[in-house]
Amino acid sequence: MFRPGVHRGWRRSAGAWGCAAWGYPGGSCGTTPGGGGRGPVGGDLLGREPTARAVGAPVVAATARLFSAQGHPLLLLARRLERLEALGLPEALCRKVDVTDRPAVDSAVREAEERYGPVDLLVNNAGAMLLGRIADQPVDEWERMLDINVKGLLYATRAVLPGMVDRGAGTIVNIGSVAGRKTFPNHAAYVGTKFAVHSMSENLREEVAATGVRVVTVAPGAVETELLSHTSDERIKSDYQAWKESAGGALDPDEVAAAIAYAYGRPRHVTVREIVLAATGQEA
């Protein structure tokens, strides 16, 4: 999800817009909001949604609703446009885009910036979680996760980072995972992509710290989404569901959205480097 910046005349009310791999905060889907502009939002709240999501479409929806309620215009990107339009947000530019298509991501960002001004927030939430054992998991599932979870994040980041550096302001929120901090059974390839998200985020934060750009990692545990449905091994899916239930359930997507908003809402001179959250009953 992308959210426009709060400077250079693009401030309306709260003043921001963003993109969330699915979208930019602000405006109804496919329409141009009248007057002014706002701050940025983010890649997954900046505006992109690939084949699947690390935390899933419900997190994108929750984040988009929260930022929209605060008055931010949004850029929302997804392969399934009807999901974005169904949100019915008052100022959201919705576009059918696969996060693995770099030219399409770049084009959507440029279109949103022409309407709303510079991106101030990118939320990289797009991701795929395909569980399996390395010995027998289909290799195309590894490739799919690498394309979405790693390369897709880099594509969206590259689309907004040069402008943020030039302006000396902006926030990138990357959605990682508890699985980007520790290992889990049947998660080897997925864990590899999430460790990559965490390490790239910290390295990027170091690269741009002196420029005024903030980089934040939000690492949820299990979240109530449809993400698990993309796993092809039925036994693994059944075991995962049983594990989640044994922990007393998973996080509500609204709780992840609130963590994103908290990090973004800190004063510009403060960077919340990482937020790790999970259901209290989740031991791992």
GIGIWO-V27727 format. One record per helix or strand of 2 or more residues. SS is the DSSP state (H for helix, E for strand). FROM is the first residue (numbers start at 1). LEN is the number of residues. If there is no record, write none. Layout:
BEGIN
ss=[SS & SS]
from=[FROM & FROM]
len=[LEN & LEN]
END
This chain:
BEGIN
ss=[E & E & E & E & E & H & E & H & E & H & E & H & E & H & H & E & H & H & H & E]
from=[2 & 17 & 23 & 42 & 46 & 57 & 73 & 81 & 91 & 102 & 119 & 139 & 170 & 178 & 188 & 213 & 227 & 234 & 253 & 274]
len=[3 & 3 & 5 & 2 & 2 & 13 & 6 & 5 & 6 & 15 & 6 & 29 & 6 & 3 & 24 & 8 & 4 & 13 & 13 & 4]
END
